Amino acid sequence: MNFQILEQELFSMVRDKMPTHLEHLTWSKPQLREHQSHRLQQILTHAKQHTHYYQKVLHDIDTESFNLADLQQLPINTKQDTLDNWNDFVVDQVITRDKAEQHLKNFREGISDNPFYNDNYLLFATGGSSGLRGLFVWSITDFADFICQAYRYQIKDKKVDHDGMKLAVLVSPTWLHASLAVFYEHPNPAVEVKHFPATMPINQLMQELEQYQPDQIIGYSTIIVELSHFANAGQLHIKPSYVSTNSEPLDQAGRNSINKAWALEATNMWCSVEAGFMGSEDEQHKGMWITDDFCILESVDENLQPVANPGDAKKLLMTNLLNHSFPLIRYVIDDSVSINNTTDNTYRLAGDIRCRVTDWFIYHENIKINPMTFCLPLEEYEEIHGFQVQQTPSGAVINLVSNVALDLAAIKESIQHALEESGLKNAKIEVKQLAEIARHDETGKIKRFIAC
């Protein structure tokens, strides 16, 4: 089948599945717990029966009666494990790593115009800009649930209030990255969706947005924050009533800029191609509600050991209860986030994602610098609306984007002071002001921290 037919089939499934997702949001804690237990047993049994990898690692586990409380007995998996054993992770043995890579290559180079593999799967590469590239498989059926996760809180909160509503989507320019596939259409067919590649030159993007005049905007955090700064400077004239950010960290300075530009609270979402949407805000803006019905997240330290205090978590272990094509069980997610396990609500609550442990810079004598050491001083400058930090052997090169002239000497001094307090003495810091920071060609994202 061609792309148009398969894409229509995918979003037809989304519309059929959405009522079930909305019902999940009304559950009690016992209902959620029962669902998690059932789905865990089901996904473990499926993985054991249909993949060579889990046939080995789950050989001695009674998956059909497995207890949710015993999850920590199962082995941990990493992205490197999936790379080393890719053909053993995938359920459909017709799909090999070589065939998957060739399919993506053909689509990337225009040899094929259909991102769907064998009319039944979507293949997504991730992490290429950070150095360790993963490749993951989703069936159309499971990916429809992935999309439902993205929209269900918006629909619950009735943010689509009239036919003909215009939605501007600012994400990847291609289906090689999951962001475009997720937001290609809206579950409500009455919503008009227009895609604006995040890689588009900012002046062209602003011009086209002004022509379109969207009612809502969904897209990468960095590009939306950048647009908000232009709006605050009187250079962008749009009036969205709803703004949703995803795929990149959204700090408080970014939230403040969005609020100032359009008099609204940004709705942040947390996702990965491995897990789907792990958390989403609703209209209360108390934090992101964890998608506990379709993924199990365990908070762990740098050594992947459980933490008693959620604030001490450095990484997460994710068990995907949704993806039957490429099962991931206790898979390491490098996001640093605090999850509230004691809330009275059915679903747990998480704060904003601030950084990934892999972003930490390690200098001589094993001095470790948290990326927040750079973020916090930069967040003091309202006029900075984009940055990138590139580690050097003795410090860093910091690229800044602003529409006004910055006091680079003062910024340099504040960064050096912060680094000294964190243990890095006499750091050599170079601060540059750029017109824009280059985005990854395929994903459209900015890699904010680049280690040596």
C-alpha positions as CSV (number, residue, x, y, z in Angstrom):
1,M,0.0,0.0,0.0
2,N,1.1,3.6,-0.5
3,F,1.9,6.1,2.2
4,Q,-1.4,8.0,2.1
5,I,-3.5,4.8,2.7
6,L,-1.2,3.6,5.5
7,E,-1.2,7.0,7.2
8,Q,-5.0,7.2,7.0
9,E,-5.2,3.7,8.5
10,L,-2.9,4.7,11.3
11,F,-4.9,7.8,12.4
12,S,-8.2,5.8,12.0
13,M,-6.8,3.5,14.6
14,V,-5.9,6.5,16.8
15,R,-9.5,7.7,16.7
16,D,-10.8,4.3,17.5
17,K,-8.4,3.9,20.5
18,M,-8.7,7.3,22.0
19,P,-11.9,6.6,24.1
20,T,-10.0,3.8,25.9
21,H,-7.1,6.1,26.6
22,L,-9.5,8.7,28.0
23,E,-11.1,6.1,30.2
24,H,-7.7,5.2,31.6
25,L,-7.5,8.7,33.0
26,T,-10.5,8.1,35.2
27,W,-9.1,4.9,36.9
28,S,-8.5,4.4,40.6
29,K,-5.1,3.2,41.9
30,P,-6.3,-0.4,42.2
31,Q,-7.5,-0.4,38.6
32,L,-4.1,1.0,37.4
33,R,-2.2,-1.6,39.5
34,E,-4.3,-4.5,38.1
35,H,-3.7,-3.2,34.6
36,Q,0.0,-2.8,35.1
37,S,0.3,-6.3,36.5
38,H,-1.7,-7.8,33.6
39,R,0.2,-5.9,30.9
40,L,3.6,-6.8,32.5
41,Q,2.8,-10.5,32.5
42,Q,1.5,-10.2,28.9
43,I,4.6,-8.3,27.5
44,L,7.0,-10.6,29.4
45,T,5.4,-13.7,28.0
46,H,5.2,-12.2,24.5
47,A,8.9,-11.3,24.6
48,K,9.9,-14.7,25.9
49,Q,8.0,-16.5,23.3
50,H,8.9,-14.4,20.3
51,T,12.4,-13.0,20.7
52,H,15.7,-14.8,20.9
53,Y,17.1,-12.3,23.4
54,Y,14.4,-12.7,26.0
55,Q,14.1,-16.4,25.5
56,K,17.6,-16.5,27.1
57,V,17.3,-13.8,29.8
58,L,13.8,-14.8,30.9
59,H,14.4,-18.6,30.6
60,D,13.9,-19.2,34.3
61,I,11.2,-16.7,34.9
62,D,7.5,-17.7,35.1
63,T,6.3,-14.8,33.1
64,E,2.6,-15.8,33.1
65,S,2.3,-15.4,36.8
66,F,5.0,-12.8,37.4
67,N,4.5,-10.4,40.3
68,L,4.8,-6.7,39.7
69,A,6.6,-6.4,43.0
70,D,9.4,-8.6,41.8
71,L,10.3,-6.4,38.8
72,Q,13.8,-5.7,40.3
73,Q,14.7,-9.4,39.8
74,L,14.7,-8.9,36.0
75,P,17.9,-8.0,34.2
76,I,18.6,-4.5,33.1
77,N,19.0,-3.5,29.4
78,T,20.8,-0.6,27.7
79,K,20.8,1.0,24.3
80,Q,24.2,-0.7,23.7
81,D,22.5,-4.1,24.4
82,T,19.9,-3.4,21.7
83,L,22.7,-2.4,19.3
84,D,24.8,-5.5,20.0
85,N,21.8,-7.9,19.8
86,W,19.4,-6.0,17.6
87,N,18.2,-9.0,15.5
88,D,17.5,-10.9,18.7
89,F,15.4,-8.1,20.2
90,V,13.0,-7.7,17.2
91,V,9.9,-9.9,17.3
92,D,9.3,-10.2,13.5
93,Q,12.3,-12.1,12.3
94,V,11.7,-10.9,8.7
95,I,13.1,-7.6,9.9
96,T,16.9,-7.6,10.3
97,R,19.1,-4.7,11.3
98,D,20.6,-4.6,7.7
99,K,17.1,-4.5,6.1
100,A,15.9,-1.9,8.6
101,E,18.9,0.4,7.9
102,Q,18.5,-0.1,4.2
103,H,14.8,0.9,4.4
104,L,15.7,4.1,6.3
105,K,18.5,4.8,3.8
106,N,16.2,4.4,0.9
107,F,13.6,6.8,2.5
108,R,16.3,9.3,3.5
109,E,17.7,9.4,-0.1
110,G,14.4,9.6,-1.8
111,I,14.6,6.2,-3.3
112,S,11.4,5.3,-1.4
113,D,8.6,7.8,-0.5
114,N,7.0,5.4,2.0
115,P,8.3,5.3,5.6
116,F,6.2,2.2,6.5
117,Y,8.1,-1.0,6.4
118,N,6.2,-4.0,5.0
119,D,3.0,-2.0,5.4
120,N,3.0,-2.8,9.1
121,Y,5.9,-1.1,10.9
122,L,7.5,2.2,11.5
123,L,11.3,2.3,12.1
124,F,12.9,5.2,14.0
125,A,16.5,6.0,14.6
126,T,17.4,8.1,17.6
127,G,20.4,9.6,19.4
128,G,22.6,10.0,16.4
129,S,23.5,13.6,17.4
130,S,24.6,12.4,20.9
131,G,26.9,9.7,19.7
132,L,25.0,6.4,20.4
133,R,22.5,5.8,17.7
134,G,19.5,3.5,18.5
135,L,17.1,2.0,16.1
136,F,13.6,0.9,17.2
137,V,10.6,-0.8,15.7
138,W,6.9,0.0,16.2
139,S,3.9,-1.8,14.7
140,I,1.2,0.5,13.3
141,T,-1.2,-0.8,16.0
142,D,1.1,0.0,18.9
143,F,2.2,3.3,17.4
144,A,-1.5,4.4,17.3
145,D,-1.5,4.0,21.1
146,F,1.8,6.0,21.2
147,I,-0.1,8.9,19.4
148,C,-3.0,8.7,21.7
149,Q,-0.7,9.3,24.7
150,A,0.4,12.5,23.1
151,Y,-3.1,14.0,22.7
152,R,-5.2,12.4,25.5
153,Y,-4.7,15.2,28.1
154,Q,-5.4,17.9,25.5
155,I,-8.6,16.1,24.6
156,K,-9.6,15.5,28.2
157,D,-9.1,19.2,29.0
158,K,-11.3,20.1,25.9
159,K,-8.6,22.3,24.3
160,V,-10.2,21.8,20.9
161,D,-13.1,24.1,21.2
162,H,-14.2,24.8,17.6
163,D,-14.1,23.3,14.2
164,G,-11.5,24.6,11.8
165,M,-9.0,25.1,14.6
166,K,-5.5,25.6,13.2
167,L,-2.6,23.7,14.7
168,A,1.0,24.5,13.8
169,V,3.4,21.6,14.4
170,L,7.1,22.5,14.7
171,V,9.1,19.3,14.7
172,S,11.3,17.1,12.5
173,P,11.1,17.6,8.8
174,T,10.9,13.9,8.1
175,W,9.2,10.7,9.2
176,L,12.7,9.4,10.0
177,H,12.1,10.9,13.4
178,A,9.0,9.9,15.4
179,S,7.9,13.5,16.2
180,L,6.5,14.2,12.7
181,A,4.7,10.8,12.6
182,V,3.1,11.5,16.0
183,F,1.8,15.0,15.1
184,Y,1.1,14.4,11.4
185,E,-2.6,14.7,12.0
186,H,-4.9,15.5,15.0
187,P,-7.2,12.8,16.4
188,N,-10.0,15.3,15.8
189,P,-10.4,15.5,11.9
190,A,-11.9,18.9,12.3
191,V,-8.5,20.3,13.4
192,E,-6.4,21.7,10.5
193,V,-2.7,20.7,10.9
194,K,0.2,22.4,9.2
195,H,3.8,21.3,9.6
196,F,6.7,23.7,9.9
197,P,10.1,22.0,9.9
198,A,12.2,23.0,13.0
199,T,15.1,23.3,10.7
200,M,13.5,26.1,8.7
201,P,15.4,29.5,9.0
202,I,13.9,31.4,11.8
203,N,12.9,34.5,9.8
204,Q,11.1,32.3,7.2
205,L,9.4,30.4,10.0
206,M,8.1,33.6,11.6
207,Q,6.8,34.9,8.3
208,E,5.0,31.7,7.6
209,L,3.5,31.5,11.1
210,E,2.2,35.0,10.8
211,Q,0.6,34.1,7.5
212,Y,-1.0,31.0,9.0
213,Q,-2.0,32.5,12.4
214,P,-2.3,29.2,14.4
215,D,-4.7,28.7,17.2
216,Q,-2.4,26.2,18.8
217,I,1.3,25.3,18.6
218,I,3.0,22.0,19.3
219,G,6.7,21.5,18.9
220,Y,10.2,21.3,20.2
221,S,10.9,23.3,23.3
222,T,13.9,25.2,22.0
223,I,12.2,26.5,18.8
224,I,9.0,27.6,20.7
225,V,11.0,29.4,23.3
226,E,13.0,31.1,20.6
227,L,9.8,32.2,18.9
228,S,8.5,33.5,22.2
229,H,11.5,35.8,22.6
230,F,10.8,37.2,19.1
231,A,7.2,37.7,20.1
232,N,8.2,39.5,23.3
233,A,10.5,41.8,21.2
234,G,7.5,42.7,18.9
235,Q,9.0,40.8,15.9
236,L,6.4,38.0,15.8
237,H,2.7,38.6,15.7
238,I,0.7,35.5,16.5
239,K,-1.9,34.7,19.2
240,P,-2.0,31.0,20.0
241,S,-4.4,30.0,22.8
242,Y,-2.5,26.7,23.5
243,V,1.2,25.9,23.4
244,S,2.7,22.5,24.0
245,T,6.4,21.7,24.1
246,N,8.1,18.3,23.8
247,S,11.3,16.4,22.9
248,E,13.7,18.8,24.6
249,P,14.1,20.3,28.1
250,L,11.9,23.3,29.0
251,D,13.4,25.3,31.9
252,Q,11.7,28.0,34.0
253,A,13.1,30.8,31.9
254,G,11.6,29.3,28.8
255,R,8.2,28.9,30.6
256,N,8.4,32.5,31.7
257,S,9.1,33.7,28.2
258,I,6.2,31.8,26.7
259,N,3.9,33.1,29.4
260,K,5.0,36.7,28.7
261,A,4.6,36.3,25.0
262,W,1.1,34.7,24.8
263,A,-0.3,35.0,28.4
264,L,-0.6,31.2,28.9
265,E,1.1,28.4,30.6
266,A,3.1,26.0,28.3
267,T,2.0,22.4,28.4
268,N,5.1,20.3,28.5
269,M,5.4,16.6,27.4
270,W,8.1,14.1,28.0
271,C,8.7,11.4,25.4
272,S,11.3,9.1,23.8
273,V,11.0,6.8,20.8
274,E,11.9,3.9,23.0
275,A,9.1,4.5,25.5
276,G,6.4,6.7,23.9
277,F,5.1,9.5,26.0
278,M,6.3,9.0,29.6
279,G,4.7,12.1,31.0
280,S,2.3,14.9,30.0
281,E,1.0,18.0,31.8
282,D,-2.7,18.9,31.9
283,E,-4.4,22.2,32.4
284,Q,-3.5,22.2,36.2
285,H,0.2,22.6,35.4
286,K,1.3,20.8,38.6
287,G,3.9,18.8,36.7
288,M,3.8,15.9,34.2
289,W,1.5,13.0,34.8
290,I,3.5,9.8,34.3
291,T,2.0,7.4,31.7
292,D,1.9,4.6,34.3
293,D,-0.6,2.6,32.3
294,F,1.8,2.0,29.4
295,C,5.3,2.2,31.0
296,I,6.8,1.4,34.3
297,L,9.5,3.8,35.5
298,E,11.9,3.0,38.3
299,S,14.1,5.7,39.7
300,V,17.8,4.7,40.1
301,D,21.2,6.2,40.9
302,E,24.2,6.4,38.6
303,N,24.9,2.7,39.4
304,L,21.4,1.7,38.4
305,Q,20.4,1.0,42.1
306,P,17.0,2.0,43.5
307,V,16.8,5.3,45.3
308,A,14.7,6.0,48.4
309,N,14.5,9.7,47.7
310,P,13.1,10.5,44.2
311,G,15.2,13.7,44.2
312,D,18.4,11.5,44.2
313,A,17.5,9.8,41.0
314,K,20.0,10.1,38.2
315,K,18.5,7.7,35.7
316,L,15.4,5.6,35.1
317,L,14.7,2.0,34.2
318,M,11.8,1.9,31.8
319,T,9.6,-1.2,31.0
320,N,7.5,-0.6,27.9
321,L,4.0,-2.1,28.4
322,L,3.0,-1.1,24.9
323,N,5.5,-2.1,22.2
324,H,5.1,-5.7,21.1
325,S,7.5,-5.4,18.1
326,F,10.7,-4.5,20.0
327,P,10.2,-5.2,23.7
328,L,12.2,-3.2,26.1
329,I,12.2,-4.4,29.7
330,R,14.0,-2.4,32.5
331,Y,15.7,-0.3,29.8
332,V,18.0,2.5,30.9
333,I,16.7,6.0,30.2
334,D,19.3,8.7,31.0
335,D,16.9,11.5,31.8
336,S,17.3,13.0,35.3
337,V,13.9,13.7,36.8
338,S,12.2,13.5,40.2
339,I,9.0,11.4,40.3
340,N,6.6,11.8,43.2
341,N,5.6,8.3,44.3
342,T,3.4,9.4,47.2
343,T,0.8,11.5,45.4
344,D,-2.9,10.7,46.2
345,N,-3.7,10.7,42.5
346,T,-3.8,7.6,40.5
347,Y,-0.9,8.6,38.3
348,R,2.4,9.7,39.6
349,L,3.7,13.2,39.0
350,A,7.1,14.3,37.7
351,G,8.9,17.6,37.5
352,D,10.5,19.0,34.3
353,I,13.4,17.1,32.7
354,R,16.5,19.2,33.4
355,C,19.3,17.1,31.9
356,R,20.6,13.7,31.0
357,V,23.4,12.0,32.9
358,T,25.2,11.5,29.7
359,D,25.4,15.3,29.3
360,W,27.7,15.6,32.3
361,F,31.2,17.0,31.5
362,I,34.1,15.1,33.0
363,Y,37.4,17.0,33.3
364,H,40.9,16.2,34.6
365,E,41.2,14.3,37.9
366,N,37.6,13.1,37.3
367,I,36.0,16.4,38.1
368,K,32.3,16.0,37.1
369,I,30.3,19.1,36.1
370,N,26.5,18.9,36.0
371,P,25.1,20.7,32.9
372,M,22.9,22.8,35.3
373,T,26.2,24.5,36.3
374,F,25.9,26.2,32.9
375,C,22.2,26.5,32.7
376,L,21.5,28.3,36.0
377,P,23.7,31.4,35.2
378,L,22.4,31.6,31.7
379,E,18.8,31.4,32.9
380,E,19.4,34.7,34.7
381,Y,19.6,36.5,31.4
382,E,16.0,36.9,30.0
383,E,17.4,38.0,26.6
384,I,19.2,34.7,26.0
385,H,16.8,32.5,24.1
386,G,19.0,29.7,22.9
387,F,22.4,28.2,23.9
388,Q,24.8,25.4,23.2
389,V,27.7,24.3,25.4
390,Q,30.7,22.5,23.8
391,Q,33.2,21.0,26.3
392,T,36.9,21.7,25.8
393,P,39.7,20.0,27.7
394,S,39.9,22.8,30.2
395,G,36.5,24.5,30.0
396,A,33.9,25.2,27.3
397,V,32.8,27.2,24.3
398,I,29.3,28.6,24.8
399,N,27.2,29.7,21.9
400,L,24.4,32.1,22.7
401,V,21.4,33.3,20.6
402,S,19.7,36.6,21.3
403,N,18.1,39.4,19.4
404,V,20.0,42.0,21.5
405,A,23.7,42.6,22.1
406,L,24.8,40.5,25.1
407,D,27.4,41.4,27.8
408,L,29.6,38.4,26.9
409,A,32.3,39.4,29.5
410,A,29.8,39.4,32.3
411,I,28.3,36.0,31.2
412,K,31.8,34.5,31.0
413,E,32.6,35.7,34.5
414,S,29.4,34.2,35.9
415,I,30.0,30.9,34.2
416,Q,33.6,30.8,35.5
417,H,32.4,31.5,39.0
418,A,29.8,28.7,38.9
419,L,32.4,26.3,37.6
420,E,34.9,27.2,40.3
421,E,32.2,26.6,43.0
422,S,31.6,23.2,41.4
423,G,35.3,22.3,41.6
424,L,36.7,23.3,38.2
425,K,39.3,25.9,38.9
426,N,40.7,28.3,36.3
427,A,38.3,27.2,33.6
428,K,38.9,28.5,30.1
429,I,35.5,29.8,28.9
430,E,34.8,31.3,25.5
431,V,31.4,32.9,24.9
432,K,30.1,33.7,21.4
433,Q,26.9,35.3,20.2
434,L,25.4,33.7,17.1
435,A,22.4,34.4,14.9
436,E,21.3,30.8,15.3
437,I,22.5,27.4,16.3
438,A,22.5,24.6,13.8
439,R,19.9,21.9,14.2
440,H,20.3,18.2,13.4
441,D,19.3,17.6,9.8
442,E,16.9,14.7,10.4
443,T,15.5,15.4,13.9
444,G,15.5,19.2,13.8
445,K,16.7,19.2,17.4
446,I,19.6,21.1,19.0
447,K,22.2,19.2,21.0
448,R,22.6,21.6,24.0
449,F,25.6,19.9,25.6
450,I,28.4,18.4,23.6
451,A,31.1,16.5,25.6
452,C,34.6,16.0,24.5
